[in-house]
């Protein structure tokens, strides 16, 4: 699913990355705890979060996440936008709650991403 379609389905605004709306995303991960994102999300996904501080952008960059969608109408700091631009990470914004965002995108064929249980267990044991 292209970012353009995601924007349209969620009545979202493009905050960063207007020129990257043709970027294709096939998986998503929703969380507000960046420790969960670091532990469970896979690279290449769309990060759906209500966290709108620079930590979310830096976490997305560390995992090679394709784009960030900020939900619940959270205000986004100038620093968040500045870092997203520097790192070339598209950012979308919507007033919808995370539950509805995930439901709508799943209904459109976007699937969740999570590291396999064996990957997680290996990481926890080490």
C-alpha positions as CSV (number, residue, x, y, z in Angstrom):
1,X,0.0,0.0,0.0
2,X,1.4,3.4,-0.9
3,X,1.7,6.2,1.6
4,X,-0.6,8.2,-0.6
5,X,-3.3,5.6,-0.1
6,X,-2.7,5.5,3.6
7,X,-3.0,9.3,3.8
8,X,-6.3,9.1,1.9
9,X,-7.8,6.2,3.9
10,X,-7.1,7.9,7.2
11,X,-7.8,11.5,6.2
12,X,-4.2,12.1,7.3
13,X,-1.9,15.1,6.7
14,X,1.6,14.8,5.4
15,X,4.0,16.5,7.8
16,X,7.3,15.3,6.2
17,X,7.8,13.6,2.9
18,X,5.3,15.0,0.5
19,X,7.7,13.9,-2.2
20,X,7.7,10.3,-0.9
21,X,4.0,9.4,-1.1
22,X,4.6,6.7,-3.7
23,X,6.6,4.8,-1.1
24,X,5.2,1.3,-0.8
25,X,4.5,-0.2,2.7
26,X,3.3,-3.8,3.2
27,X,3.5,-4.1,7.0
28,X,2.8,-2.0,10.1
29,X,3.6,-2.0,13.8
30,X,1.6,0.0,16.3
31,X,3.0,1.0,19.7
32,X,3.7,3.9,22.0
33,X,6.5,2.2,23.9
34,X,9.7,2.6,21.8
35,X,11.2,-0.3,23.8
36,X,8.4,-2.5,22.3
37,X,9.2,-1.1,18.8
38,X,12.9,-1.9,19.3
39,X,12.1,-5.4,20.6
40,X,9.4,-6.5,18.2
41,X,9.1,-4.3,15.0
42,X,10.8,-5.2,11.8
43,X,12.5,-2.9,9.4
44,X,10.6,-1.6,6.4
45,X,7.3,-1.3,8.2
46,X,5.0,1.7,8.9
47,X,5.3,2.8,12.6
48,X,1.9,3.8,14.0
49,X,2.3,5.6,17.3
50,X,0.9,8.4,19.5
51,X,4.4,9.2,20.6
52,X,5.4,12.5,19.0
53,X,8.8,13.2,20.4
54,X,12.3,12.9,18.8
55,X,12.8,9.5,20.3
56,X,10.2,8.0,18.0
57,X,12.0,9.3,14.9
58,X,15.4,8.1,16.2
59,X,13.9,4.7,16.9
60,X,12.4,4.5,13.4
61,X,15.8,5.4,11.9
62,X,17.6,2.8,14.0
63,X,15.3,0.1,12.7
64,X,15.1,1.3,9.1
65,X,11.3,1.9,9.4
66,X,9.9,3.3,6.2
67,X,7.5,5.9,7.6
68,X,5.8,7.1,10.8
69,X,2.1,7.7,11.3
70,X,1.3,9.8,14.4
71,X,-2.2,9.1,15.6
72,X,-4.7,10.6,18.2
73,X,-4.1,14.1,16.8
74,X,-1.0,14.5,19.0
75,X,0.9,17.7,18.5
76,X,4.3,17.2,16.8
77,X,7.3,19.1,18.0
78,X,9.5,21.2,15.7
79,X,12.4,19.0,16.8
80,X,10.5,15.8,15.7
81,X,9.9,17.4,12.3
82,X,13.5,18.6,12.0
83,X,14.9,15.2,12.7
84,X,12.5,13.4,10.4
85,X,13.5,15.7,7.6
86,X,17.2,15.2,8.3
87,X,16.8,11.4,8.3
88,X,14.4,11.5,5.3
89,X,11.6,9.6,7.2
90,X,8.1,10.4,6.0
91,X,5.6,11.4,8.7
92,X,1.8,11.3,8.5
93,X,-0.6,12.7,11.1
94,X,-4.2,11.8,11.8
95,X,-6.8,12.5,14.5
96,X,-7.9,8.9,14.5
97,X,-7.1,6.7,17.5
98,X,-4.5,3.9,17.1
99,X,-7.2,1.2,17.2
100,X,-9.1,2.7,14.3
101,X,-5.9,3.4,12.3
102,X,-4.8,-0.2,12.6
103,X,-8.3,-1.6,11.8
104,X,-8.7,0.5,8.7
105,X,-5.3,-0.3,7.4
106,X,-5.7,-4.1,8.2
107,X,-9.0,-4.0,6.3
108,X,-7.2,-2.5,3.3
109,X,-4.7,-5.4,3.3
110,X,-1.8,-4.0,5.4
111,X,-0.6,-6.7,7.7
112,X,1.2,-6.5,11.1
113,X,4.8,-7.2,11.4
114,X,6.6,-8.7,14.4
115,X,9.8,-10.5,14.7
116,X,9.4,-14.3,15.0
117,X,9.1,-15.7,18.5
118,X,12.4,-17.6,18.0
119,X,14.2,-14.3,17.2
120,X,12.9,-12.7,20.3
121,X,13.7,-15.7,22.5
122,X,17.3,-15.8,21.2
123,X,17.7,-12.1,21.9
124,X,16.3,-12.5,25.5
125,X,18.5,-15.4,26.3
126,X,21.7,-13.8,25.0
